[in-house]
Amino acid sequence: MPFDVEAIRGDFPILDRTVGQFPLAYLDSANSSQKPQVVVETIDDHYLNHYANVARAMHTLGAEATEAYEGARSRLARFIGAAGPQEIVFTKNASEALNLCAHTLGSSLQAGDEIVVSVMEHHSNIVPWQLLCERTGAVLRWFEVTPDGRLDLDKAAADNLINERTKIVSIAWVSNVLGTVNPVRQIADQAHAVGATMIADGSQGVPQMTTDVSELGVDLLAFTGHKMVGPTGIGVLWGRYGLLEKLPPFLGGGEMIEVVRMTGSTFAPPPARFEAGTPPIVQAVGLAAAADYLDTISMAAIADHEQAITGYALAELQQIEGLTILGPTELDSQGRPVDRGGAVSFALQGRYGQIHPHDIAQMLDARGVAVRGGHHCARPLHEAYGIQSSTRASFYLYTTRGEIDQLVDALTYTKKFFDK
């Protein structure tokens, strides 16, 4: 079926809103996506008609809830091409999934071992590794970035960044600031060549692109539900089962155990080993509905639409005097961005200096355009470019060219206002 953005927008009632006298142009999907009605209705139905705790209650509602929860696990496994549901661990978000990686993999680290990340990472893929280094004496190293917003692979090779001391490499698949699509498979091959474990933060990649974990070549992949038209409070950690079953527990509690005695405990196999306590049951059910929704439209079609919209936005934004885009700006012969996802961060220079992103965001909001201003949980990246913060517009399956035009008009108005 042809991609029909107007029909898709009809599935998202919030997009019919106005802000003041302007139609809402929601350009903050890299922060959190909007939810289609079918996801909200699925969540409502489960709470109203099927709710009970899972894997505990020996009654009809308990059986229905357990079936729905484990069915969601199977659905997410299919969505990312996992070998089976036993490789899917539900967490509360991608941050918790990455912390799970750091705590469990860290149990085998020694002083002098090295962990490799990049300057473009979200704080969730920096801070857990810093804490791990503090606990173990391991050393944190990182990829620098080039002026055009890509990982500096040449410098990394010259510095022997990934070497025999490297034990863990953790890289964003797609940057939440620059939009850069990183060569995860290439880096994974380098990591595996020295025996290191490769992790990808897929928070921006999984919602935007067809995902096949075998093609990515990673050992662990973290992503979150609320960026892929699913509910908040649910994240996913995928891991190769052979690796998961070697890792120790992350949190202790109910359902992650095998046998508990006062003298010690044994633990359940994955994924239960990593899901202590009552899990995000209804959130998982909602996330499965989100995966159904995205696959019904087709992830390939969604990716194609997002590339077209992003290419249009890059071309139009660069017509604004004083606006500088962070990250790759190259377009191919069809006007599609090269190695870039649907988040575009920029700085705007006015007559009297750089206009603060918070001022830009407020001015745009007054004209119906929702964007994000700040360092986007990526302060080291902004420091690398010598700026304090930026403004980010981000797009998704429901974004239209008309909304990009509304953004450009609002930015033009903002610049004229501050240039007075």
C-alpha positions in Angstrom: 0.0 0.0 0.0 1.3 3.6 -0.7 2.4 5.5 2.3 -0.4 7.9 3.2 0.8 10.4 5.8 -2.6 12.1 6.1 -4.3 8.7 6.8 -1.6 7.9 9.4 -2.1 11.3 11.1 -5.8 10.3 11.5 -4.6 7.6 13.9 -3.1 10.2 16.2 -5.9 12.4 17.7 -3.5 14.8 19.4 -2.2 16.0 16.0 -5.6 17.7 15.4 -4.8 20.1 18.3 -4.1 23.7 17.9 -1.7 25.8 20.0 -3.2 29.2 20.4 -4.3 30.1 16.8 -1.8 27.8 15.1 -2.1 24.1 14.2 0.2 21.9 16.3 3.4 20.9 14.5 4.8 18.2 16.7 8.5 18.1 15.8 9.9 16.5 19.0 9.6 12.8 18.3 13.2 12.0 19.1 12.3 13.1 22.6 9.1 11.1 22.7 6.7 10.0 19.9 3.0 10.5 19.9 0.7 7.4 20.3 -1.9 6.1 17.8 -5.4 5.4 19.1 -5.0 1.7 18.7 -2.1 1.6 21.3 -4.1 3.6 23.8 -7.2 1.4 23.2 -5.1 -1.8 23.7 -3.8 -0.5 27.0 -7.3 0.5 28.1 -8.7 -2.9 27.1 -6.1 -4.8 29.1 -6.6 -2.7 32.2 -10.4 -2.9 32.0 -10.9 -6.5 30.9 -7.7 -8.6 31.4 -5.6 -7.1 34.2 -3.9 -9.3 36.8 -0.3 -10.0 37.8 1.7 -12.3 35.6 3.3 -15.7 36.3 1.7 -15.8 39.8 -2.1 -15.8 39.8 -3.7 -19.2 39.2 -7.0 -17.9 37.8 -8.4 -16.8 34.4 -7.3 -13.2 34.6 -3.8 -14.2 35.6 -3.6 -16.6 32.7 -4.9 -14.0 30.2 -2.4 -11.4 31.6 0.5 -13.8 31.4 -0.4 -14.8 27.9 -0.6 -11.2 26.8 2.7 -10.3 28.5 4.6 -13.2 27.1 3.0 -12.7 23.7 4.4 -9.2 23.8 7.8 -10.6 24.3 7.4 -12.8 21.3 6.1 -9.9 19.3 9.1 -7.7 20.1 11.4 -10.6 19.2 9.9 -10.8 15.8 10.1 -7.0 15.4 13.9 -6.9 15.7 14.7 -10.3 14.2 15.7 -12.0 17.4 16.2 -15.8 17.5 13.3 -16.1 20.0 11.4 -14.5 22.9 14.0 -15.8 25.4 16.4 -13.1 24.1 14.0 -10.2 25.1 14.3 -8.7 28.5 11.8 -6.0 29.5 13.0 -3.0 31.4 11.5 0.3 32.4 13.4 2.2 29.6 16.6 2.1 27.5 18.5 3.8 30.4 17.8 0.9 32.7 18.7 -1.6 29.9 22.1 0.1 29.5 22.6 0.1 33.3 21.8 -3.6 33.3 24.5 -4.1 30.7 27.0 -2.1 32.8 26.3 -3.9 36.0 26.2 -7.4 34.7 29.1 -7.2 32.3 31.1 -5.2 34.9 31.2 -8.2 37.2 34.0 -9.7 35.2 36.1 -6.4 34.6 39.4 -5.8 36.2 41.5 -2.7 36.7 43.1 -1.6 33.4 40.4 -3.2 31.2 39.0 -0.7 28.7 35.5 0.4 27.8 34.9 2.3 24.5 32.0 4.7 23.9 31.8 7.9 21.8 31.5 11.6 22.4 28.1 11.7 20.7 26.4 9.4 23.2 23.3 10.2 25.2 24.2 10.5 28.9 22.5 7.1 29.4 25.4 5.5 27.4 28.1 7.4 29.2 27.3 7.7 32.9 26.7 3.9 33.6 30.1 3.2 32.1 31.8 6.0 34.2 30.2 4.5 37.3 31.5 1.1 36.3 35.0 2.4 35.8 34.9 4.0 39.3 33.9 0.7 40.8 36.4 -1.5 39.0 39.3 0.6 37.9 38.6 0.0 34.3 39.4 2.8 31.8 36.8 4.7 29.7 37.9 5.7 26.2 35.9 7.2 23.4 35.6 7.9 19.7 35.9 11.6 18.9 33.6 13.2 16.2 34.5 14.9 13.0 33.4 18.4 12.1 30.6 17.0 9.9 29.2 14.9 12.7 30.6 11.4 12.1 32.7 9.2 14.3 36.3 9.9 13.7 37.3 6.4 12.6 40.7 7.5 11.3 41.7 8.9 14.6 40.4 5.9 16.4 42.5 3.6 14.2 45.6 5.8 14.7 45.1 5.8 18.5 44.5 2.0 18.5 41.2 2.8 20.3 39.8 -0.8 20.1 42.7 -3.1 21.2 43.5 -6.2 23.2 42.6 -4.4 26.5 39.1 -3.5 25.2 36.3 -5.5 26.9 33.2 -3.5 26.1 32.2 -1.2 23.2 28.9 0.7 23.5 27.8 3.0 20.7 24.6 4.7 19.6 23.2 3.3 16.4 21.7 6.8 15.6 22.7 10.0 17.4 19.9 11.7 19.1 21.5 15.1 18.4 23.4 14.8 15.1 21.1 12.3 13.5 24.2 10.4 12.4 23.7 6.7 11.5 26.8 5.1 12.8 28.6 2.1 11.2 27.7 -0.2 14.0 28.4 -3.4 12.1 31.9 -2.3 11.2 32.7 -1.3 14.8 31.1 -4.6 16.1 33.5 -6.6 13.8 36.4 -4.7 15.3 35.2 -5.3 18.8 34.7 -9.0 18.2 38.1 -9.3 16.7 39.7 -8.5 20.1 37.1 -10.5 22.1 35.1 -7.5 23.3 31.3 -7.4 23.8 29.5 -5.0 21.5 26.4 -3.0 22.6 24.3 -0.7 20.6 21.9 2.0 22.0 19.0 1.6 19.5 16.7 4.2 21.0 16.8 6.4 17.9 17.4 3.6 15.4 14.8 1.0 16.2 11.8 3.4 15.8 13.1 4.7 12.5 14.6 1.7 10.6 14.0 -1.9 9.9 15.9 -3.7 12.6 17.6 -7.1 12.3 19.9 -7.8 15.2 21.9 -10.4 13.2 22.7 -7.8 10.6 23.7 -5.2 13.2 26.2 -7.7 14.5 25.9 -6.6 18.1 25.7 -8.7 21.3 23.3 -6.5 23.1 20.8 -3.9 21.9 18.8 -1.5 24.1 15.8 0.5 23.0 12.7 2.2 24.5 9.0 2.0 23.8 7.9 5.6 24.1 10.0 6.7 21.0 8.3 4.0 18.8 4.6 5.0 19.3 4.5 2.9 22.4 3.8 3.8 26.1 6.3 5.1 28.6 7.7 2.9 31.3 8.8 0.1 29.0 12.2 -0.6 27.4 13.8 -3.6 25.9 17.2 -5.2 26.1 17.9 -7.8 23.5 20.9 -10.1 24.0 22.4 -13.1 22.4 21.0 -15.9 24.6 24.5 -17.5 25.0 25.7 -14.2 26.5 22.6 -13.6 28.6 22.8 -16.9 30.3 26.3 -16.2 31.4 25.5 -12.8 33.0 24.7 -12.5 36.7 21.4 -10.9 37.9 20.9 -7.2 37.9 18.3 -6.8 40.6 17.1 -9.2 43.2 13.4 -10.0 44.0 10.4 -12.1 43.0 10.3 -14.2 39.8 14.1 -13.8 39.0 14.9 -16.7 41.3 15.0 -20.5 41.0 15.3 -21.5 44.7 15.7 -19.2 47.7 17.1 -20.3 51.0 18.4 -18.3 53.9 21.8 -19.6 53.1 21.7 -18.5 49.5 19.7 -18.4 46.3 19.9 -19.8 42.7 18.5 -17.8 39.8 16.1 -18.3 36.9 17.4 -18.5 33.3 17.0 -15.5 31.1 14.9 -13.5 30.6 13.3 -14.0 34.0 16.7 -13.6 35.7 16.7 -9.9 34.7 13.0 -9.1 35.5 12.8 -8.9 39.3 9.4 -8.0 40.8 6.2 -7.2 39.0 7.1 -6.2 35.4 5.6 -3.5 33.2 2.8 -5.7 32.2 0.4 -3.4 30.5 3.2 -1.3 29.0 4.6 -4.4 27.3 1.1 -5.2 25.9 0.9 -1.6 24.6 4.4 -1.9 23.1 3.4 -5.1 21.2 0.4 -3.1 19.8 2.9 -0.4 18.7 5.0 -3.0 17.0 1.9 -4.3 15.2 1.0 -0.8 14.1 4.5 0.0 12.8 4.7 -3.2 10.9 1.3 -2.8 9.4 2.5 0.4 7.9 5.9 -1.1 7.1 9.2 -0.1 8.7 10.7 0.2 5.3 8.0 2.7 4.2 8.4 4.6 7.5 12.1 4.9 7.0 11.6 6.1 3.4 9.2 8.8 4.5 11.4 9.9 7.3 14.4 10.2 4.9 12.3 12.2 2.4 11.1 14.6 5.2 14.5 15.0 6.7 16.1 15.7 3.3 13.4 18.4 2.7 14.0 19.9 6.2 17.8 20.0 5.7 17.4 21.8 2.4 14.8 24.3 3.7 16.6 25.1 7.0 19.8 25.9 5.3 18.1 28.7 3.5 17.7 30.6 6.8 20.5 33.1 7.3 22.6 32.5 10.4 21.3 28.9 10.9 24.0 26.2 11.3 23.1 22.5 11.3 24.9 20.1 13.5 25.8 16.8 11.9 25.8 15.5 8.3 24.1 17.7 5.7 25.0 15.8 2.6 22.0 14.9 0.3 22.1 12.3 -2.4 20.8 12.7 -6.0 17.2 12.2 -4.8 17.5 14.8 -2.0 17.8 12.2 0.7 20.2 12.6 3.6 23.3 10.4 3.7 24.0 8.5 6.9 21.4 10.5 8.8 18.2 9.9 10.7 15.3 12.2 11.4 16.7 14.5 14.1 18.1 17.9 13.1 19.8 20.0 15.7 20.9 23.5 14.9 22.2 26.9 16.2 20.7 30.2 15.1 22.9 33.3 15.0 21.1 36.6 15.2 22.4 40.2 14.7 23.4 40.4 18.3 24.8 36.9 18.9 23.5 33.4 19.1 19.8 33.2 20.0 19.4 30.9 23.0 17.7 27.6 22.2 15.2 28.1 25.1 14.2 31.4 23.6 13.8 29.7 20.2 11.7 26.9 21.6 9.4 29.3 23.3 9.0 31.5 20.2 8.3 28.5 18.1 5.8 27.1 20.6 3.9 30.4 20.4 3.5 29.6 16.7 2.4 26.0 17.2 5.8 24.3 16.6 7.0 21.9 19.3 10.8 21.4 19.3 13.4 20.8 22.0 16.0 23.2 23.2 19.0 22.3 25.4 21.9 19.9 25.3 19.5 16.9 24.7 21.3 14.8 27.4 24.4 15.0 25.3 26.5 17.7 26.9 30.0 16.3 25.9 28.9 16.4 22.3 27.9 20.0 22.5 31.2 20.8 24.3 33.1 19.1 21.4 31.5 21.6 19.0 32.1 24.6 21.3 28.5 25.4 22.0 26.4 25.2 25.2 23.2 23.9 23.6 21.2 23.6 20.4 17.6 23.5 19.1 16.4 20.2 17.8 13.5 19.4 15.4 12.8 15.7 15.0 10.5 14.0 12.6 8.6 10.7 12.4 6.0 8.8 10.3 3.3 11.5 10.9 5.5 14.5 9.9 4.4 16.5 6.8 6.2 18.9 4.6 3.6 21.5 5.7 5.0 21.1 9.3 8.5 21.7 8.0 7.3 24.9 6.3 5.6 26.0 9.5 9.0 25.4 11.3 10.9 27.5 8.7 8.3 30.3 8.9 8.5 30.3 12.7 12.3 30.4 12.7 12.3 33.2 10.2 9.9 35.1 12.4 12.0 34.4 15.5 15.2 35.7 13.8 13.5 38.9 12.7 12.2 39.4 16.3 15.6 39.0 17.9 17.3 41.1 15.2 15.2 44.2 15.9 
